[in-house]
């Protein structure tokens, strides 16, 4: 996939305050186009987890949206059609209507699958499953958006500000479970965030790092996150994509609820 992303600077009306700023810093209004990327190659394949990271204003969200629009025009492979929706090939969780039903009734799945999916997204506590979205915290509501999006079985799920509203321990747990869900369901993920701490547990197939100076680094890692599924000759990574640790953890309804490390004692 080749991406070219740019936008026009809008015309602006001068003002007294604007003139003071321009005189003070010796600048004027920006004109023409701001180019974020030109013919940037993203080696994205069906079922990939693609992570866009960078500081605010670095262009990561614009790149993710451009990739999403390009994927909307890409036909679903015949091998995935029985498993994934042809009506919503690319689904943005920010566009989802959460409704007012309790969580366990909101997912269009059998109850056991709904419980497993809610648990995998960090909503495995029984009393949470009996709440409505309006009764959730901002972080819980974000996790419910992930579960609701996955329940519709899109080919690609798009999430901006991925785990930004979660505490960092839970963010890593959710990232680890997203990796597992991607492997299990063949769903691809396009995720953008300012937090690079999730990359280690998310183990993205493609990691796009955007910098404020305009430099964009793209790294692909075809080595499976699951040690039982590693290829005999994995493709080399570009720019040293981080290797995933070997976590274990306590489970609830099929979802990881707490990350622990090898050699540590679990209660």
N, C-alpha and C positions, 0 to 999 in steps of 0.2 A: 504494500500500500504506500503510495506517494502522497504526501500532504503538503499543501501550500496554504498558509493561513496569514491573512493580513486584514487590516481594517482601515477605513478612512477616518482621518481626524475631522470632526464636525466643525463647521464655521462658528465662530464665537464673536460676541459683541464686546467691544472694549468697554472698560469702566475705569473709574478713578482708582479703585483698589487694585485692579488688574495692572494698570499703568505703573503704579508704585512697585508692584512685585517685579514687573518686567524691567523697570529702570534699576531696581536694586540688584537684580541678578544678571542683568545684561542679556535677557532672552526675549523671545516673542512667542506668540501662539504657534503651536505645532501645526504644520500643514502637510498635505499629501497623504501618504499611506504609512502605516506602521506595520512592518513585516515581522511576524513571529516566526514563521518557518517557510522555507521555499524548497520544494521537492525533497522534503524530509522523508526518508524511507523508514516505515514502521513494519517490521516483519511479523505481522499479526496473523494468527491462524485460528480456525474455529476452536472454541473451548478454552482459549487462552485467558489467563488473568493478566491484565495490563495495568500497570501502576504508573500514574503520572505524579511526580512530586516536584516541589519547588516552592520558593517564597511567594507570597501574595504579589500578583502583578508580573510573574515570570512567564505567563502564557500557558500554564499547564491545563487550565480548564478550557481554554480556547482550543488547544490541541485535542483534548478529549472529545469536545463537541464535534470537531471536524472529523475525527475518526468515527464517531457515532454516526454522523450523517453519511459517511462513505460506506459503512457497514450496512446501513439501511437499504442500500442499493445492491448489496451483494446477495445472490440467491442462497438459500439454505441448502447445504449439501444433502443429497438424497438419504444418506445414512443417518442423518440426524432428524429428519422430518417426523418419524413416528414418536420421537421423544420430546421435541421442542415445538413451540407454537409457531405457526406460519402467519398468524394474525398480528402478533407483536414480536417481530424479529429482534428489535432493539427497544428496550423499555427503560426509561429514566425513573428512578424511584421518587424523584421530586415531583413527578407528574401524577403520582398515584393519589386517588381519593381514599382516605382511610375509613370513612363511614363511621357509624355509631354502634355497630354490633360488637359484642365481646370478641376478644381475639380468637378464641378457639372456634367461633362460628364464622369468622371473617375470611378464612382461607378456603378456597374451593378444592379441598382435599379430604380424604377420609380422616377421621379423628386421630388415628395413630400417627399418620403422616404429618398432620398438622402439629401434633405435640412434639414430634421429633424436629420438625423444621423450626418451630418457635424456640425450642431448646437450643438448637444449633446457632440461633441468632441471639442467644443470651436472654431468652424470655422463658426459661424452663420452670420457674417457680409457679406452682399451681394457682396461687391467688392472682398472679399477673394474667394468666390465661382467661380468667373470668372478669377482667376489667375491659372497659372500652378504651379506644385510643385517646379520648379526651382525658382519661384518668391516669395516663402515663406521664412520666417525666419526659423532657426533651430527648434525653439519651435513649430511654426506652422506646419512645415513638420512632426514633431513627432506626432502631433495631427491628421494630415491627415493619417499617417500610421495606427493609431488606427481605424479611420473611414473606411479606405480601407480594413483592416483586418476584421472588423465586417461585412462589406458588403458582404463578401464571405461566411458568416454563418458557420464558423468552430465550432466544438464541444468545442475546447479549443483555446484561443488566448494567446500567450506567449509574454511578453514584459520585456526585461531587461532594467535596468536604468529607471524604470517607473517614468515619470514626472521630471526626473533629469534636463532637459533643460528648464523647465518652471519656472516662478516666483512662489513663494510659495502660493500666493493667488489663482492663476489660477490652480496650481497643485491640490489644495483641491477641486476646482470646478470640474475639470476633474475626480478626484477620486469619487466624489459624483455621477457624471453622469455615470461613469463606473458601479457603484453599481446598478443604475437604469436600465442600459442597460442589465446587467447580469440577473436581475430579470425579465425583459420584454422578453428577447430573449432566455433564458435558456443556453446562452453561458457561459462556464467556463473561468476563467482568471487565469493565472499563472504570477505573477508580482514580480519583484525583484527590490529593491531600497535601497539606503543608507538613505533615508529620511523617518523617522517614522511619520512625521506630517500628512501624507495622511491617516494613518490608521483610524483616527477618522471618517472621511467622507466616506472612502471606506468601512468600516464595513466588513472586510473579514470574510468569514466562517472559514478559517483556517489561523492563523498567525504563521509563522515560524521565530523565532528570533535567529540569529546566532551571536556568540561572537568570538572574536579573540582568546580566550583561549580554543576554541573547544567546549564549551557548546552550545547546541541547545535546545531551548524551543519551544514546539509545543502547541498551544492553539486552540481549536475548539469552535465556538460559533454558535449554531443553531437558535438563536433568530433572527427573521426577522428584517431587517433594516426598513421595512415599518410597522408602528404601527398598520395598519389595517390588517396585515397578521401575527401578532405574534401568536405563538402557545400557547395553553393553558398551556402546561407544557414544556417549552423550556429546551433543554439539558444544563446542567451546563457547564460553561467555565472552561478551564484549565489555571491556572496561571493568572486569571483575565484579560481576553481580554477586551479592552476598549469599553465602550458603545458609540454609535453614538449620536451626539447632535441632536437637533430638529431645523434644518435650514429651512428657507423658501427662496424665492429669486425671482428675475425677470426672466421671461422666454422669449425666442426668438425662434420661430419655434420648440417649444417643448423641448428646451435645457436650462439648468440653465446657466445664464451668470454672475450672481453675487450672492455670498452667503451673506445673512443677518441673523440676529438673532431675535428670538421672542422678541417683545417689542421694537425693533429698528424701526426707521422711514425710509421708502424707498421713494426715489424720483420718 
